[in-house]
Amino acid sequence: MFPTDGNVLVGLERADDAGVYRVSDDLALIQTVDFFTPIVDDPYWFGQIAAANALSDVYAMGGVPKTAMNLVGFPLNRLDIGVLRQIIQGGLDKMQEAQVVLIGGHSVEDHELKYGLAVTGFVHPAKVLVKRNLKPGDVLILTKPLGSGVINTAIKGELASPELTERIIRLMATLNRAAAEVMTAYPVHACTDITGFGLLGHTAEMVVGSGCSVHIRARKVPILAEALEFAAMGLLPAGAHKNKSFRLPMVSFAHTVDAVMQDVLFDPQTSGGLLISIARERADELVSELIQKGVADATPIGEVTADAAEKIMVT
């Protein structure tokens, strides 16, 4: 039994993107932590990506990140301390972009390099967004294209061009701030960010316990063309296979959805976009404003159905 109290609005009783604790009738704290090993060679960009990834959970809960603390594991016997300085600078620059204040942190000597943030954000207690609040008839909107896992695998295999490498790095380092700010003015029912479990894995988290099902239209999903090309060559991260094995029992694919597309829909993302569930009558308006505010890839990719079987159908 985990300790709790009546002010915990989102805690360990249900898996969500962050925890939420009510401070007053008008204020709740969002708390989250995330860190990982390098996914790119450039230390500065690694810092940017790790920070964007950690901040994303607050955006997904409908909140505004306010403070952060650095988390560092560093192999002093293998890497020059200058590498760490570049990582920290990348994180600081991304926090400054998000108007987040760094107030501390902790570092340990480790055999493997790791970096990330513990983040605290603010949200009104009545405006917290959780995963499992889907409503039949809602439209699902995705704000970033898929493919970072596959493309990062290609980069490690030295098969990606410098131009593609730079494009995917910048995509992963892009904050979900603009999308989060826009959606606060709309009747959004549920939201999550797409990260390590892939699009279908995180969609499954929204579906389980919702009493609803989801229909995803594969051809509508924004996907980087190169990711489909590399996936067709078999360049899939191990996480894609794990995601598929775990969630396949609740997913049904139409015969028109080929194996490559199926794999990419399970591709683990780093600092992916938001998946937003919104009332149908406002969905087009939300997509239009997202695009106007610079979220160029925002796309409706499916809808929530009243099927109580809690399944995902992909056509």
N, C-alpha and C positions, 0 to 999 in steps of 0.2 A: 504494500500500500504506500503510494507516494504522498508526502505531506502536501496539503493544499489549503486554501481558504476560499471564502465566497467571492473574493475580488479577482480570482483567476478566471479570466474570460475564455482563454484558450490555453490549455495545458497538455499534460501527457496522456489524458484520457482519449485523445484523438490526435492522430498525426497531422500536423499542419506545417506551414512554412516557418512559423515563429510562435513564441509564446506571447500572450497578452495579459497584462495585469492592470486592473482598474485602480487609479489613484484617487479620482473624484468623479462626480457626475459628468464632468466635461473632458476628462483626460484619462487616457490609458497609455501604458508603456508597452511597446513592442520590443521584444528581446530575441536576438538570434546570434548564432556564431557559425562561421564556416572558414575552413582553411584546407589547402591541398598542396600537393607537390607540383613543381613546374610543368606546365603544358606547352610552353614556348621557350626558346633558347634565350631570348632577350630579357635580362633581369627587370629592366624598367617596365616593359610591357607585361611581364608576369605580375608585377605589383599592381598595375592598373586593372588587369583582368580579375585577379583575386579579390580586389576591393569591390569592383563592380558586382561580382558574383555574390559577395556577402551582403552588400547593400540591397540586392534585389529582393530578398525575403521580406524586408520591411515594405517595399513598394507593393509586393504581391498581397500584403495584408491590408492595403488601403492606407498605409501610414506614410509619415515623413521621417526619414532617418535624421538624427540629431547629433549623436556622439558615437565614437568608435574607439576600440582599444586594439592595438596590434597583437597578433599571435605569431611567434616566430620559432621555428626549429632550424638551427643552422650548424652545418658541419665545419667547425673552425679548422679542423686539421686538413680539410680538402679544398676549401674555397677561400678566396681572398675576401676580406671584410668589405672591400669595395663593392662586391656583388650585392651584399646585403644593403648597403647604402642606396644602390640603384633601385632595388626592390621597394624599399621603404619610400623612396622619392616617388616612385610610380603610384604607390598606394596613397600617399599624401596628395598628389596632384588630382587623383580621382576623387578623394574625399573633398578637396576644395571645390571641385566641379559640382559635387552634390551638396555643397554647403553644410558639410558635416565636420565636427570638431574632433580631432584626435586628443583624447584625454589620458592616455596611458597605454599599458600593454605588458606583455611578458614574453621573455625569450628563454629558450633552453638550448644547450648544445645537443645536437642530434646527428645521427649518421646520415640522415636524409633531409634535404632542404624542404621546408614547409613555410607557407605564409598565408595569412588571412586576417579576418577581423571579427571581433565581438561587437555587435551594433545595437544601439538603443534608439528607438524611434517613438514618435507621438502619433496618437490617433484618438478620435472621439469614440467613446465606448459603443455608441450606437452605429458607428460606421465601419466597424471591423469587418473585413472580408475574409471568409474562410473557404476552404476547398469544397466542403460537402453541403452546399446550399443551392445546388442546381434546381432550376424550375422548368417543368415541361414547356416547350415552345421557345426557350432561350436560344439565342444564337451564340456560337463559340467563335471568338476572334483571337487569332494568334498574331503577335506583334513583331516577331523576328523570324527569319527563315531558318530551317533546319539544315544540319550538315556539318556542324563543327567537329563532332567526334570522328566522323569518317575522314574529314579533311586533315585534322590533326594527325591521324594515323598515316595519311599520305605524306604529310610533312616529315614525320619521323622516318619514313622510307625514302625520303629525298625525291619524291615524285611530284610534289607541288611546285608550281612556278613561284618566283619571288612576288609577283603581283597578287596571286591567290593567297599566299601566306600573309601578306600585309592586309589584304581584305578581311580574312577571317580573324586576324588578331584585332583589328579595329572593331569588327562586329562584336567579338566577345568582350571588348573593353567598353562598349557602349552601355551607358546606364539605362535602366528602365524608368528613369525619372519622368521623362516627357509623357510616356504612356500612362503612368500612374497619376500624374497631375491632371491629364485630360479626363480619365475615367471617373474621377471623383464627382463630376457633375452629372453623371448618368446613373440610371437604375441598374447598376451592376449587382448581380446576386452572388457570384462566386468568382474566385480568381486564384491562380497559382502561377509560379514561374517554372519554365521548362529547363530542367538541369539533368542530373545524372541518370534518371529513369527514362529519359526520352519522352517524346510527345505522348505515346500511348501509355507508358508507365505512369506519367503524371495525370493523364486523363483518367486512368483507372482509379487513382487515389481520389479524384473528385467523384467518381461514380459510386464507389463502394460506400454503402451506408446512406446513399442519397434517395433511394427509392425510385431512381430514374435510370434511363439508359442514354447512350450518346450515339449519334450517327455522324461519322466523319467522311467527308468527300475528299478522297486522296488527291484528286487533280486540283483541288483548291488550295492545298497546303503549300505555302511558300517553301521551296527547297532550293538550295544552291545547286545549279546544274552540275558542277564539278563533283559534288557529293554523290549524285546518282551515278556518274561515270566511274568514280573510284569504287563505289559499292559494287558495281557490276564486275569489277576486277577482283572482288573478294577482299578489299581493304576495309575491313570492319573492326572496330575496337572490341575487345572481349566483353565490355559492358553491354554492347548491343545484343549479343547472344544471351547473356544472363537476363537482360530485361525481357527478351522475347520468351525465354523459357518460363519465367515467372508469371507473366501476364497473359500469355497466349490463351489459356483456358477461358478467359472472359472476353476474347476478341474473335470476331468472325470477319473474314475477308471475302469480298466478292471475287469471282474468278477473274475479273478484269484488273485486279490489283496484283501486279507481278511480285515475284520474290524480292527483287531489288527494292522496290518501293516499300514493301513490308519491313525489310531490314532498316531502312532509313527512318521509318516512323518509330522504330525502337532505338535509334541511335542516341547514345548519351550526349547531352549538350553541356557545354560549359558557359555559364552566364547567358542562358538562352532568354527568349522573350517571355512575355506574360500571356497566359491563356485566360481569356475573360469570358464569363458567361453573363449575357445581358438580355433583357427583355427585347423581343423581336422588333417591336415598334420603334425602338431607338437605335438598333444595331447599325443601320446604314449611316445614320447621323454620326455615331461614334467613330466608325471607320473613316468617314470623311474628315472629321476633325483631327483624328490621329495622324492622318496623312498630311494635313495642313500644318500640323505642329512638328513635322519632321520624322514621324514614325512611318517611313515610306513603305514598309513591307506589311503593314497591318492588313489582315485579310480574314473575312469570314470563312471558316473551314468546316462548319457543321452545325448541328443543332441538338438540343436535348429533347428526348422523347419521354412519353409517359409510361414506357415499358418498365414494370417493376422488377424485371429480371436482373437489372444492373449489369448490362452487357454493353460492349462497344462494337458497333457495326461499321466496317470500313468498305466504302464502295468506290 
